[in-house]
Amino acid sequence: MLGGLGKLAADGLAHRTEKATEGAVHAMEEVVKEVVEHAKEVGEKAVADALKKVQESGDKMAKEVSETVTNTVTNAVTHAAEGLSKLGQ
């Protein structure tokens, strides 16, 4: 009879241990899921910020190139006009 009680107690302990383990595993799964989601959000923000900086840098470079081209063309036209004006004198 005592052997039966010992087995019953051991079975109860094993069942409670199994349930506690399942609970811990579930809790860890939730934590990992939250960490992965947070990392994903941070990564997406980092990529968006990097793309924004690249865009701003590209815009700045395009503006500088445009200004350089405009100045170069303006200077060339001015010099050509001055040269033609001297020829006409």
PyMOL Python script that loads the backbone (N, CA, C, O; Angstrom):
from pymol import cmd

cmd.read_pdbstr("""\
ATOM      1  N   MET A   1       0.812  -1.190   0.000  1.00  0.00           N
ATOM      2  CA  MET A   1       0.000   0.000   0.000  1.00  0.00           C
ATOM      3  C   MET A   1       0.863   1.263   0.000  1.00  0.00           C
ATOM      4  O   MET A   1       0.567   2.216  -0.721  1.00  0.00           O
ATOM      5  N   LEU A   2       1.908   1.272   0.792  1.00  0.00           N
ATOM      6  CA  LEU A   2       2.769   2.446   0.800  1.00  0.00           C
ATOM      7  C   LEU A   2       3.472   2.627  -0.521  1.00  0.00           C
ATOM      8  O   LEU A   2       3.735   3.754  -0.940  1.00  0.00           O
ATOM      9  N   GLY A   3       3.781   1.519  -1.186  1.00  0.00           N
ATOM     10  CA  GLY A   3       4.412   1.623  -2.498  1.00  0.00           C
ATOM     11  C   GLY A   3       3.500   2.321  -3.473  1.00  0.00           C
ATOM     12  O   GLY A   3       3.957   3.089  -4.319  1.00  0.00           O
ATOM     13  N   GLY A   4       2.195   2.057  -3.362  1.00  0.00           N
ATOM     14  CA  GLY A   4       1.219   2.707  -4.233  1.00  0.00           C
ATOM     15  C   GLY A   4       1.138   4.209  -3.960  1.00  0.00           C
ATOM     16  O   GLY A   4       0.994   5.000  -4.892  1.00  0.00           O
ATOM     17  N   LEU A   5       1.229   4.605  -2.689  1.00  0.00           N
ATOM     18  CA  LEU A   5       1.202   6.030  -2.341  1.00  0.00           C
ATOM     19  C   LEU A   5       2.452   6.738  -2.856  1.00  0.00           C
ATOM     20  O   LEU A   5       2.381   7.866  -3.346  1.00  0.00           O
ATOM     21  N   GLY A   6       3.599   6.066  -2.741  1.00  0.00           N
ATOM     22  CA  GLY A   6       4.851   6.638  -3.233  1.00  0.00           C
ATOM     23  C   GLY A   6       4.790   6.857  -4.735  1.00  0.00           C
ATOM     24  O   GLY A   6       5.229   7.887  -5.249  1.00  0.00           O
ATOM     25  N   LYS A   7       4.235   5.864  -5.433  1.00  0.00           N
ATOM     26  CA  LYS A   7       4.109   5.986  -6.888  1.00  0.00           C
ATOM     27  C   LYS A   7       3.153   7.112  -7.236  1.00  0.00           C
ATOM     28  O   LYS A   7       3.400   7.895  -8.153  1.00  0.00           O
ATOM     29  N   LEU A   8       2.043   7.184  -6.480  1.00  0.00           N
ATOM     30  CA  LEU A   8       1.069   8.237  -6.721  1.00  0.00           C
ATOM     31  C   LEU A   8       1.691   9.618  -6.471  1.00  0.00           C
ATOM     32  O   LEU A   8       1.454  10.551  -7.238  1.00  0.00           O
ATOM     33  N   ALA A   9       2.480   9.747  -5.408  1.00  0.00           N
ATOM     34  CA  ALA A   9       3.144  11.015  -5.104  1.00  0.00           C
ATOM     35  C   ALA A   9       4.160  11.351  -6.189  1.00  0.00           C
ATOM     36  O   ALA A   9       4.268  12.500  -6.618  1.00  0.00           O
ATOM     37  N   ALA A  10       4.903  10.340  -6.627  1.00  0.00           N
ATOM     38  CA  ALA A  10       5.902  10.564  -7.679  1.00  0.00           C
ATOM     39  C   ALA A  10       5.219  10.974  -8.978  1.00  0.00           C
ATOM     40  O   ALA A  10       5.704  11.857  -9.686  1.00  0.00           O
ATOM     41  N   ASP A  11       4.100  10.339  -9.288  1.00  0.00           N
ATOM     42  CA  ASP A  11       3.349  10.709 -10.500  1.00  0.00           C
ATOM     43  C   ASP A  11       2.832  12.143 -10.404  1.00  0.00           C
ATOM     44  O   ASP A  11       2.884  12.897 -11.377  1.00  0.00           O
ATOM     45  N   GLY A  12       2.336  12.510  -9.232  1.00  0.00           N
ATOM     46  CA  GLY A  12       1.843  13.876  -9.023  1.00  0.00           C
ATOM     47  C   GLY A  12       2.967  14.894  -9.171  1.00  0.00           C
ATOM     48  O   GLY A  12       2.801  15.941  -9.798  1.00  0.00           O
ATOM     49  N   LEU A  13       4.118  14.564  -8.580  1.00  0.00           N
ATOM     50  CA  LEU A  13       5.277  15.459  -8.685  1.00  0.00           C
ATOM     51  C   LEU A  13       5.736  15.580 -10.135  1.00  0.00           C
ATOM     52  O   LEU A  13       6.062  16.672 -10.601  1.00  0.00           O
ATOM     53  N   ALA A  14       5.759  14.460 -10.842  1.00  0.00           N
ATOM     54  CA  ALA A  14       6.172  14.476 -12.248  1.00  0.00           C
ATOM     55  C   ALA A  14       5.204  15.318 -13.071  1.00  0.00           C
ATOM     56  O   ALA A  14       5.621  16.069 -13.953  1.00  0.00           O
ATOM     57  N   HIS A  15       3.905  15.189 -12.780  1.00  0.00           N
ATOM     58  CA  HIS A  15       2.899  15.950 -13.522  1.00  0.00           C
ATOM     59  C   HIS A  15       3.050  17.449 -13.251  1.00  0.00           C
ATOM     60  O   HIS A  15       3.004  18.253 -14.182  1.00  0.00           O
ATOM     61  N   ARG A  16       3.230  17.827 -11.986  1.00  0.00           N
ATOM     62  CA  ARG A  16       3.406  19.238 -11.643  1.00  0.00           C
ATOM     63  C   ARG A  16       4.694  19.785 -12.269  1.00  0.00           C
ATOM     64  O   ARG A  16       4.727  20.919 -12.745  1.00  0.00           O
ATOM     65  N   THR A  17       5.747  18.973 -12.262  1.00  0.00           N
ATOM     66  CA  THR A  17       7.017  19.400 -12.871  1.00  0.00           C
ATOM     67  C   THR A  17       6.841  19.609 -14.364  1.00  0.00           C
ATOM     68  O   THR A  17       7.344  20.579 -14.929  1.00  0.00           O
ATOM     69  N   GLU A  18       6.123  18.691 -14.997  1.00  0.00           N
ATOM     70  CA  GLU A  18       5.874  18.820 -16.440  1.00  0.00           C
ATOM     71  C   GLU A  18       5.076  20.081 -16.748  1.00  0.00           C
ATOM     72  O   GLU A  18       5.393  20.799 -17.696  1.00  0.00           O
ATOM     73  N   LYS A  19       4.043  20.355 -15.955  1.00  0.00           N
ATOM     74  CA  LYS A  19       3.233  21.561 -16.172  1.00  0.00           C
ATOM     75  C   LYS A  19       4.061  22.822 -15.931  1.00  0.00           C
ATOM     76  O   LYS A  19       3.936  23.793 -16.677  1.00  0.00           O
ATOM     77  N   ALA A  20       4.902  22.816 -14.900  1.00  0.00           N
ATOM     78  CA  ALA A  20       5.746  23.973 -14.618  1.00  0.00           C
ATOM     79  C   ALA A  20       6.738  24.186 -15.755  1.00  0.00           C
ATOM     80  O   ALA A  20       7.003  25.321 -16.153  1.00  0.00           O
ATOM     81  N   THR A  21       7.278  23.106 -16.269  1.00  0.00           N
ATOM     82  CA  THR A  21       8.227  23.192 -17.378  1.00  0.00           C
ATOM     83  C   THR A  21       7.533  23.751 -18.620  1.00  0.00           C
ATOM     84  O   THR A  21       8.078  24.609 -19.315  1.00  0.00           O
ATOM     85  N   GLU A  22       6.326  23.255 -18.889  1.00  0.00           N
ATOM     86  CA  GLU A  22       5.571  23.770 -20.037  1.00  0.00           C
ATOM     87  C   GLU A  22       5.293  25.258 -19.874  1.00  0.00           C
ATOM     88  O   GLU A  22       5.384  26.019 -20.837  1.00  0.00           O
ATOM     89  N   GLY A  23       4.954  25.674 -18.651  1.00  0.00           N
ATOM     90  CA  GLY A  23       4.712  27.094 -18.391  1.00  0.00           C
ATOM     91  C   GLY A  23       5.961  27.920 -18.612  1.00  0.00           C
ATOM     92  O   GLY A  23       5.900  28.999 -19.202  1.00  0.00           O
ATOM     93  N   ALA A  24       7.106  27.416 -18.138  1.00  0.00           N
ATOM     94  CA  ALA A  24       8.369  28.138 -18.308  1.00  0.00           C
ATOM     95  C   ALA A  24       8.737  28.237 -19.785  1.00  0.00           C
ATOM     96  O   ALA A  24       9.188  29.283 -20.253  1.00  0.00           O
ATOM     97  N   VAL A  25       8.542  27.145 -20.510  1.00  0.00           N
ATOM     98  CA  VAL A  25       8.844  27.147 -21.948  1.00  0.00           C
ATOM     99  C   VAL A  25       7.944  28.152 -22.664  1.00  0.00           C
ATOM    100  O   VAL A  25       8.403  28.906 -23.523  1.00  0.00           O
ATOM    101  N   HIS A  26       6.658  28.158 -22.305  1.00  0.00           N
ATOM    102  CA  HIS A  26       5.725  29.102 -22.933  1.00  0.00           C
ATOM    103  C   HIS A  26       6.135  30.547 -22.628  1.00  0.00           C
ATOM    104  O   HIS A  26       6.111  31.412 -23.504  1.00  0.00           O
ATOM    105  N   ALA A  27       6.510  30.789 -21.371  1.00  0.00           N
ATOM    106  CA  ALA A  27       6.946  32.140 -20.990  1.00  0.00           C
ATOM    107  C   ALA A  27       8.188  32.535 -21.771  1.00  0.00           C
ATOM    108  O   ALA A  27       8.286  33.670 -22.237  1.00  0.00           O
ATOM    109  N   MET A  28       9.126  31.633 -21.919  1.00  0.00           N
ATOM    110  CA  MET A  28      10.338  31.927 -22.685  1.00  0.00           C
ATOM    111  C   MET A  28      10.020  32.178 -24.150  1.00  0.00           C
ATOM    112  O   MET A  28      10.610  33.058 -24.777  1.00  0.00           O
ATOM    113  N   GLU A  29       9.096  31.414 -24.691  1.00  0.00           N
ATOM    114  CA  GLU A  29       8.688  31.639 -26.086  1.00  0.00           C
ATOM    115  C   GLU A  29       8.132  33.046 -26.259  1.00  0.00           C
ATOM    116  O   GLU A  29       8.425  33.716 -27.249  1.00  0.00           O
ATOM    117  N   GLU A  30       7.332  33.493 -25.301  1.00  0.00           N
ATOM    118  CA  GLU A  30       6.762  34.838 -25.370  1.00  0.00           C
ATOM    119  C   GLU A  30       7.858  35.898 -25.273  1.00  0.00           C
ATOM    120  O   GLU A  30       7.836  36.892 -25.999  1.00  0.00           O
ATOM    121  N   VAL A  31       8.814  35.681 -24.373  1.00  0.00           N
ATOM    122  CA  VAL A  31       9.914  36.637 -24.221  1.00  0.00           C
ATOM    123  C   VAL A  31      10.732  36.704 -25.509  1.00  0.00           C
ATOM    124  O   VAL A  31      11.050  37.791 -25.991  1.00  0.00           O
ATOM    125  N   VAL A  32      11.068  35.548 -26.059  1.00  0.00           N
ATOM    126  CA  VAL A  32      11.849  35.502 -27.304  1.00  0.00           C
ATOM    127  C   VAL A  32      11.072  36.183 -28.428  1.00  0.00           C
ATOM    128  O   VAL A  32      11.641  36.929 -29.226  1.00  0.00           O
ATOM    129  N   LYS A  33       9.780  35.922 -28.481  1.00  0.00           N
ATOM    130  CA  LYS A  33       8.930  36.532 -29.514  1.00  0.00           C
ATOM    131  C   LYS A  33       8.961  38.060 -29.389  1.00  0.00           C
ATOM    132  O   LYS A  33       9.080  38.761 -30.394  1.00  0.00           O
ATOM    133  N   GLU A  34       8.854  38.578 -28.161  1.00  0.00           N
ATOM    134  CA  GLU A  34       8.896  40.028 -27.951  1.00  0.00           C
ATOM    135  C   GLU A  34      10.257  40.604 -28.310  1.00  0.00           C
ATOM    136  O   GLU A  34      10.343  41.671 -28.917  1.00  0.00           O
ATOM    137  N   VAL A  35      11.322  39.898 -27.937  1.00  0.00           N
ATOM    138  CA  VAL A  35      12.674  40.377 -28.238  1.00  0.00           C
ATOM    139  C   VAL A  35      12.890  40.415 -29.747  1.00  0.00           C
ATOM    140  O   VAL A  35      13.442  41.381 -30.274  1.00  0.00           O
ATOM    141  N   VAL A  36      12.457  39.370 -30.438  1.00  0.00           N
ATOM    142  CA  VAL A  36      12.612  39.322 -31.898  1.00  0.00           C
ATOM    143  C   VAL A  36      11.806  40.445 -32.551  1.00  0.00           C
ATOM    144  O   VAL A  36      12.286  41.103 -33.474  1.00  0.00           O
ATOM    145  N   GLU A  37      10.586  40.660 -32.070  1.00  0.00           N
ATOM    146  CA  GLU A  37       9.757  41.733 -32.634  1.00  0.00           C
ATOM    147  C   GLU A  37      10.408  43.095 -32.406  1.00  0.00           C
ATOM    148  O   GLU A  37      10.442  43.939 -33.301  1.00  0.00           O
ATOM    149  N   HIS A  38      10.918  43.292 -31.204  1.00  0.00           N
ATOM    150  CA  HIS A  38      11.583  44.561 -30.897  1.00  0.00           C
ATOM    151  C   HIS A  38      12.827  44.742 -31.772  1.00  0.00           C
ATOM    152  O   HIS A  38      13.066  45.825 -32.306  1.00  0.00           O
ATOM    153  N   ALA A  39      13.606  43.684 -31.912  1.00  0.00           N
ATOM    154  CA  ALA A  39      14.812  43.755 -32.750  1.00  0.00           C
ATOM    155  C   ALA A  39      14.436  44.063 -34.196  1.00  0.00           C
ATOM    156  O   ALA A  39      15.127  44.817 -34.881  1.00  0.00           O
ATOM    157  N   LYS A  40      13.347  43.477 -34.645  1.00  0.00           N
ATOM    158  CA  LYS A  40      12.880  43.731 -36.013  1.00  0.00           C
ATOM    159  C   LYS A  40      12.509  45.204 -36.181  1.00  0.00           C
ATOM    160  O   LYS A  40      12.869  45.834 -37.175  1.00  0.00           O
ATOM    161  N   GLU A  41      11.784  45.743 -35.198  1.00  0.00           N
ATOM    162  CA  GLU A  41      11.389  47.152 -35.266  1.00  0.00           C
ATOM    163  C   GLU A  41      12.614  48.066 -35.249  1.00  0.00           C
ATOM    164  O   GLU A  41      12.692  49.026 -36.015  1.00  0.00           O
ATOM    165  N   VAL A  42      13.566  47.759 -34.372  1.00  0.00           N
ATOM    166  CA  VAL A  42      14.785  48.564 -34.290  1.00  0.00           C
ATOM    167  C   VAL A  42      15.555  48.481 -35.603  1.00  0.00           C
ATOM    168  O   VAL A  42      16.045  49.492 -36.106  1.00  0.00           O
ATOM    169  N   GLY A  43      15.659  47.271 -36.159  1.00  0.00           N
ATOM    170  CA  GLY A  43      16.351  47.082 -37.432  1.00  0.00           C
ATOM    171  C   GLY A  43      15.685  47.852 -38.561  1.00  0.00           C
ATOM    172  O   GLY A  43      16.355  48.487 -39.375  1.00  0.00           O
ATOM    173  N   GLU A  44      14.352  47.789 -38.602  1.00  0.00           N
ATOM    174  CA  GLU A  44      13.626  48.512 -39.647  1.00  0.00           C
ATOM    175  C   GLU A  44      13.840  50.019 -39.508  1.00  0.00           C
ATOM    176  O   GLU A  44      14.001  50.725 -40.504  1.00  0.00           O
ATOM    177  N   LYS A  45      13.842  50.505 -38.265  1.00  0.00           N
ATOM    178  CA  LYS A  45      14.069  51.934 -38.042  1.00  0.00           C
ATOM    179  C   LYS A  45      15.484  52.318 -38.463  1.00  0.00           C
ATOM    180  O   LYS A  45      15.696  53.368 -39.068  1.00  0.00           O
ATOM    181  N   ALA A  46      16.454  51.457 -38.137  1.00  0.00           N
ATOM    182  CA  ALA A  46      17.844  51.746 -38.512  1.00  0.00           C
ATOM    183  C   ALA A  46      17.989  51.804 -40.030  1.00  0.00           C
ATOM    184  O   ALA A  46      18.674  52.679 -40.560  1.00  0.00           O
ATOM    185  N   VAL A  47      17.347  50.876 -40.721  1.00  0.00           N
ATOM    186  CA  VAL A  47      17.412  50.865 -42.185  1.00  0.00           C
ATOM    187  C   VAL A  47      16.733  52.116 -42.749  1.00  0.00           C
ATOM    188  O   VAL A  47      17.250  52.746 -43.671  1.00  0.00           O
ATOM    189  N   ALA A  48      15.576  52.470 -42.190  1.00  0.00           N
ATOM    190  CA  ALA A  48      14.869  53.668 -42.665  1.00  0.00           C
ATOM    191  C   ALA A  48      15.707  54.919 -42.431  1.00  0.00           C
ATOM    192  O   ALA A  48      15.794  55.788 -43.299  1.00  0.00           O
ATOM    193  N   ASP A  49      16.326  55.005 -41.248  1.00  0.00           N
ATOM    194  CA  ASP A  49      17.184  56.162 -40.960  1.00  0.00           C
ATOM    195  C   ASP A  49      18.378  56.217 -41.912  1.00  0.00           C
ATOM    196  O   ASP A  49      18.744  57.286 -42.398  1.00  0.00           O
ATOM    197  N   ALA A  50      18.977  55.062 -42.172  1.00  0.00           N
ATOM    198  CA  ALA A  50      20.127  55.019 -43.080  1.00  0.00           C
ATOM    199  C   ALA A  50      19.711  55.436 -44.486  1.00  0.00           C
ATOM    200  O   ALA A  50      20.422  56.195 -45.146  1.00  0.00           O
ATOM    201  N   LEU A  51      18.569  54.948 -44.944  1.00  0.00           N
ATOM    202  CA  LEU A  51      18.084  55.327 -46.277  1.00  0.00           C
ATOM    203  C   LEU A  51      17.779  56.816 -46.344  1.00  0.00           C
ATOM    204  O   LEU A  51      18.034  57.465 -47.358  1.00  0.00           O
ATOM    205  N   LYS A  52      17.230  57.354 -45.257  1.00  0.00           N
ATOM    206  CA  LYS A  52      16.938  58.788 -45.214  1.00  0.00           C
ATOM    207  C   LYS A  52      18.232  59.598 -45.328  1.00  0.00           C
ATOM    208  O   LYS A  52      18.289  60.594 -46.049  1.00  0.00           O
ATOM    209  N   LYS A  53      19.270  59.157 -44.606  1.00  0.00           N
ATOM    210  CA  LYS A  53      20.552  59.867 -44.664  1.00  0.00           C
ATOM    211  C   LYS A  53      21.169  59.772 -46.055  1.00  0.00           C
ATOM    212  O   LYS A  53      21.741  60.739 -46.558  1.00  0.00           O
ATOM    213  N   VAL A  54      21.047  58.604 -46.668  1.00  0.00           N
ATOM    214  CA  VAL A  54      21.566  58.439 -48.037  1.00  0.00           C
ATOM    215  C   VAL A  54      20.808  59.358 -48.985  1.00  0.00           C
ATOM    216  O   VAL A  54      21.407  60.002 -49.846  1.00  0.00           O
ATOM    217  N   GLN A  55      19.488  59.419 -48.823  1.00  0.00           N
ATOM    218  CA  GLN A  55      18.666  60.287 -49.677  1.00  0.00           C
ATOM    219  C   GLN A  55      19.073  61.742 -49.489  1.00  0.00           C
ATOM    220  O   GLN A  55      19.237  62.479 -50.461  1.00  0.00           O
ATOM    221  N   GLU A  56      19.237  62.158 -48.214  1.00  0.00           N
ATOM    222  CA  GLU A  56      19.628  63.545 -47.946  1.00  0.00           C
ATOM    223  C   GLU A  56      21.004  63.840 -48.537  1.00  0.00           C
ATOM    224  O   GLU A  56      21.231  64.906 -49.109  1.00  0.00           O
ATOM    225  N   SER A  57      21.911  62.887 -48.394  1.00  0.00           N
ATOM    226  CA  SER A  57      23.258  63.054 -48.944  1.00  0.00           C
ATOM    227  C   SER A  57      23.196  63.137 -50.466  1.00  0.00           C
ATOM    228  O   SER A  57      23.871  63.962 -51.081  1.00  0.00           O
ATOM    229  N   GLY A  58      22.377  62.273 -51.063  1.00  0.00           N
ATOM    230  CA  GLY A  58      22.209  62.289 -52.519  1.00  0.00           C
ATOM    231  C   GLY A  58      21.598  63.592 -52.992  1.00  0.00           C
ATOM    232  O   GLY A  58      22.011  64.153 -54.007  1.00  0.00           O
ATOM    233  N   ASP A  59      20.597  64.075 -52.240  1.00  0.00           N
ATOM    234  CA  ASP A  59      19.973  65.356 -52.591  1.00  0.00           C
ATOM    235  C   ASP A  59      20.992  66.489 -52.513  1.00  0.00           C
ATOM    236  O   ASP A  59      21.037  67.359 -53.383  1.00  0.00           O
ATOM    237  N   LYS A  60      21.809  66.468 -51.458  1.00  0.00           N
ATOM    238  CA  LYS A  60      22.819  67.511 -51.289  1.00  0.00           C
ATOM    239  C   LYS A  60      23.833  67.449 -52.433  1.00  0.00           C
ATOM    240  O   LYS A  60      24.224  68.475 -52.991  1.00  0.00           O
ATOM    241  N   MET A  61      24.251  66.226 -52.770  1.00  0.00           N
ATOM    242  CA  MET A  61      25.225  66.066 -53.847  1.00  0.00           C
ATOM    243  C   MET A  61      24.632  66.517 -55.173  1.00  0.00           C
ATOM    244  O   MET A  61      25.303  67.183 -55.961  1.00  0.00           O
ATOM    245  N   ALA A  62      23.375  66.158 -55.423  1.00  0.00           N
ATOM    246  CA  ALA A  62      22.720  66.558 -56.674  1.00  0.00           C
ATOM    247  C   ALA A  62      22.623  68.077 -56.759  1.00  0.00           C
ATOM    248  O   ALA A  62      22.816  68.659 -57.826  1.00  0.00           O
ATOM    249  N   LYS A  63      22.322  68.714 -55.632  1.00  0.00           N
ATOM    250  CA  LYS A  63      22.237  70.175 -55.607  1.00  0.00           C
ATOM    251  C   LYS A  63      23.594  70.794 -55.901  1.00  0.00           C
ATOM    252  O   LYS A  63      23.695  71.745 -56.677  1.00  0.00           O
ATOM    253  N   GLU A  64      24.643  70.252 -55.277  1.00  0.00           N
ATOM    254  CA  GLU A  64      25.995  70.783 -55.505  1.00  0.00           C
ATOM    255  C   GLU A  64      26.426  70.598 -56.956  1.00  0.00           C
ATOM    256  O   GLU A  64      27.005  71.504 -57.556  1.00  0.00           O
ATOM    257  N   VAL A  65      26.142  69.424 -57.518  1.00  0.00           N
ATOM    258  CA  VAL A  65      26.497  69.171 -58.918  1.00  0.00           C
ATOM    259  C   VAL A  65      25.714  70.112 -59.825  1.00  0.00           C
ATOM    260  O   VAL A  65      26.261  70.678 -60.771  1.00  0.00           O
ATOM    261  N   SER A  66      24.436  70.272 -59.525  1.00  0.00           N
ATOM    262  CA  SER A  66      23.608  71.174 -60.335  1.00  0.00           C
ATOM    263  C   SER A  66      24.142  72.597 -60.278  1.00  0.00           C
ATOM    264  O   SER A  66      24.215  73.277 -61.302  1.00  0.00           O
ATOM    265  N   GLU A  67      24.514  73.051 -59.086  1.00  0.00           N
ATOM    266  CA  GLU A  67      25.069  74.401 -58.954  1.00  0.00           C
ATOM    267  C   GLU A  67      26.390  74.541 -59.702  1.00  0.00           C
ATOM    268  O   GLU A  67      26.643  75.564 -60.338  1.00  0.00           O
ATOM    269  N   THR A  68      27.230  73.509 -59.624  1.00  0.00           N
ATOM    270  CA  THR A  68      28.523  73.537 -60.318  1.00  0.00           C
ATOM    271  C   THR A  68      28.319  73.601 -61.830  1.00  0.00           C
ATOM    272  O   THR A  68      28.974  74.375 -62.527  1.00  0.00           O
ATOM    273  N   VAL A  69      27.399  72.772 -62.321  1.00  0.00           N
ATOM    274  CA  VAL A  69      27.117  72.764 -63.763  1.00  0.00           C
ATOM    275  C   VAL A  69      26.549  74.118 -64.181  1.00  0.00           C
ATOM    276  O   VAL A  69      26.957  74.677 -65.199  1.00  0.00           O
ATOM    277  N   THR A  70      25.621  74.637 -63.408  1.00  0.00           N
ATOM    278  CA  THR A  70      25.026  75.939 -63.727  1.00  0.00           C
ATOM    279  C   THR A  70      26.089  77.027 -63.754  1.00  0.00           C
ATOM    280  O   THR A  70      26.121  77.846 -64.673  1.00  0.00           O
ATOM    281  N   ASN A  71      26.956  77.037 -62.749  1.00  0.00           N
ATOM    282  CA  ASN A  71      28.025  78.048 -62.703  1.00  0.00           C
ATOM    283  C   ASN A  71      28.993  77.896 -63.873  1.00  0.00           C
ATOM    284  O   ASN A  71      29.421  78.886 -64.468  1.00  0.00           O
ATOM    285  N   THR A  72      29.331  76.660 -64.195  1.00  0.00           N
ATOM    286  CA  THR A  72      30.258  76.408 -65.303  1.00  0.00           C
ATOM    287  C   THR A  72      29.660  76.875 -66.625  1.00  0.00           C
ATOM    288  O   THR A  72      30.329  77.534 -67.421  1.00  0.00           O
ATOM    289  N   VAL A  73      28.411  76.533 -66.847  1.00  0.00           N
ATOM    290  CA  VAL A  73      27.734  76.939 -68.085  1.00  0.00           C
ATOM    291  C   VAL A  73      27.601  78.460 -68.132  1.00  0.00           C
ATOM    292  O   VAL A  73      27.840  79.079 -69.168  1.00  0.00           O
ATOM    293  N   THR A  74      27.217  79.058 -66.998  1.00  0.00           N
ATOM    294  CA  THR A  74      27.086  80.522 -66.941  1.00  0.00           C
ATOM    295  C   THR A  74      28.409  81.198 -67.249  1.00  0.00           C
ATOM    296  O   THR A  74      28.460  82.161 -68.015  1.00  0.00           O
ATOM    297  N   ASN A  75      29.478  80.692 -66.652  1.00  0.00           N
ATOM    298  CA  ASN A  75      30.803  81.272 -66.910  1.00  0.00           C
ATOM    299  C   ASN A  75      31.213  81.095 -68.368  1.00  0.00           C
ATOM    300  O   ASN A  75      31.773  82.013 -68.967  1.00  0.00           O
ATOM    301  N   ALA A  76      30.944  79.939 -68.938  1.00  0.00           N
ATOM    302  CA  ALA A  76      31.306  79.692 -70.338  1.00  0.00           C
ATOM    303  C   ALA A  76      30.540  80.628 -71.262  1.00  0.00           C
ATOM    304  O   ALA A  76      31.114  81.186 -72.197  1.00  0.00           O
ATOM    305  N   VAL A  77      29.256  80.801 -71.008  1.00  0.00           N
ATOM    306  CA  VAL A  77      28.434  81.691 -71.840  1.00  0.00           C
ATOM    307  C   VAL A  77      28.909  83.130 -71.688  1.00  0.00           C
ATOM    308  O   VAL A  77      28.995  83.874 -72.665  1.00  0.00           O
ATOM    309  N   THR A  78      29.221  83.517 -70.436  1.00  0.00           N
ATOM    310  CA  THR A  78      29.702  84.878 -70.182  1.00  0.00           C
ATOM    311  C   THR A  78      31.003  85.136 -70.929  1.00  0.00           C
ATOM    312  O   THR A  78      31.164  86.173 -71.572  1.00  0.00           O
ATOM    313  N   HIS A  79      31.937  84.179 -70.840  1.00  0.00           N
ATOM    314  CA  HIS A  79      33.223  84.334 -71.534  1.00  0.00           C
ATOM    315  C   HIS A  79      33.022  84.351 -73.053  1.00  0.00           C
ATOM    316  O   HIS A  79      33.681  85.111 -73.763  1.00  0.00           O
ATOM    317  N   ALA A  80      32.127  83.524 -73.535  1.00  0.00           N
ATOM    318  CA  ALA A  80      31.868  83.506 -74.980  1.00  0.00           C
ATOM    319  C   ALA A  80      31.276  84.843 -75.422  1.00  0.00           C
ATOM    320  O   ALA A  80      31.652  85.391 -76.458  1.00  0.00           O
ATOM    321  N   ALA A  81      30.348  85.353 -74.622  1.00  0.00           N
ATOM    322  CA  ALA A  81      29.728  86.639 -74.978  1.00  0.00           C
ATOM    323  C   ALA A  81      30.762  87.750 -74.941  1.00  0.00           C
ATOM    324  O   ALA A  81      30.766  88.630 -75.801  1.00  0.00           O
ATOM    325  N   GLU A  82      31.639  87.711 -73.945  1.00  0.00           N
ATOM    326  CA  GLU A  82      32.695  88.734 -73.856  1.00  0.00           C
ATOM    327  C   GLU A  82      33.626  88.629 -75.050  1.00  0.00           C
ATOM    328  O   GLU A  82      34.036  89.637 -75.625  1.00  0.00           O
ATOM    329  N   GLY A  83      33.958  87.377 -75.422  1.00  0.00           N
ATOM    330  CA  GLY A  83      34.830  87.163 -76.588  1.00  0.00           C
ATOM    331  C   GLY A  83      34.193  87.677 -77.852  1.00  0.00           C
ATOM    332  O   GLY A  83      34.868  88.310 -78.664  1.00  0.00           O
ATOM    333  N   LEU A  84      32.900  87.422 -78.046  1.00  0.00           N
ATOM    334  CA  LEU A  84      32.195  87.911 -79.229  1.00  0.00           C
ATOM    335  C   LEU A  84      32.102  89.433 -79.221  1.00  0.00           C
ATOM    336  O   LEU A  84      32.193  90.083 -80.263  1.00  0.00           O
ATOM    337  N   SER A  85      31.922  89.975 -78.048  1.00  0.00           N
ATOM    338  CA  SER A  85      31.812  91.433 -77.917  1.00  0.00           C
ATOM    339  C   SER A  85      33.127  92.086 -78.314  1.00  0.00           C
ATOM    340  O   SER A  85      33.136  93.129 -78.968  1.00  0.00           O
ATOM    341  N   LYS A  86      34.252  91.464 -77.912  1.00  0.00           N
ATOM    342  CA  LYS A  86      35.572  92.006 -78.265  1.00  0.00           C
ATOM    343  C   LYS A  86      35.819  91.905 -79.755  1.00  0.00           C
ATOM    344  O   LYS A  86      36.429  92.788 -80.357  1.00  0.00           O
ATOM    345  N   LEU A  87      35.330  90.802 -80.357  1.00  0.00           N
ATOM    346  CA  LEU A  87      35.507  90.627 -81.799  1.00  0.00           C
ATOM    347  C   LEU A  87      34.720  91.683 -82.576  1.00  0.00           C
ATOM    348  O   LEU A  87      35.140  92.139 -83.639  1.00  0.00           O
ATOM    349  N   GLY A  88      33.574  92.055 -82.020  1.00  0.00           N
ATOM    350  CA  GLY A  88      32.722  93.014 -82.715  1.00  0.00           C
ATOM    351  C   GLY A  88      33.228  94.440 -82.583  1.00  0.00           C
ATOM    352  O   GLY A  88      32.712  95.322 -83.270  1.00  0.00           O
ATOM    353  N   GLN A  89      34.181  94.702 -81.762  1.00  0.00           N
ATOM    354  CA  GLN A  89      34.654  96.088 -81.556  1.00  0.00           C
ATOM    355  C   GLN A  89      35.627  96.503 -82.598  1.00  0.00           C
ATOM    356  O   GLN A  89      36.117  97.632 -82.570  1.00  0.00           O
TER     357      GLN A  89
END
""", "prot")
cmd.dss("prot")
cmd.show_as("cartoon", "prot")
cmd.util.cbc("prot")
cmd.orient("prot")
